[in-house]
């Protein structure tokens, strides 16, 4: 359904004497949407204006804590959101949901206590599929790892960070464990 609060930006008609719209561009909440009329069917084709999307978050709002080890993969929820342009990152679920089709770049960095029996390890996940892993192991002190990926996402695709099973990840007021992403360009 089309929102009730929008304005028509441009109307392109066919060449008959009556205006039979072929293309209508509307503006809603700073995003332009192109509607294409084909027979009697209306299809939303593509967002024409570049949607601004960027976020950065660290694992903890306050204090310090170590998560794990868990006997299964566990979604990390990055609660300290410092930037969330476009509101595509959800600080309650830990999920980034793509608002437009495009190429997105994601980076994640993890930190944890060194241990001879537990890794510091997490995975970048798209729609349930493991994309890239970041892993570090050492017997003592702090261990840190990171990774990045550029992904082509469809509208509604979900990206998040999953802690690897039997691993430990920590964060503190120093904000060592972070997750960031931004839209490079729309497709």
Buried (B, 14 or more C-beta within 10 A) or exposed (E): EEEEEBEEBEEEEEEEEEEEBBBBBBBEEEBBBBBBBEEEEEEEEEBBBEBEBBBBBBBBEEEEEBBBBEEEBBEBBBBBBEEBBBEBBBBEEBBBBBBBBBEBBBBBBBBBBBBEEBBBBBBBBBEEEEBBBBBBBBEEEEBBBBBBBEBEBEEEBBBBBBBBBBBBBBBBEEBBBBBBBBBBEBE
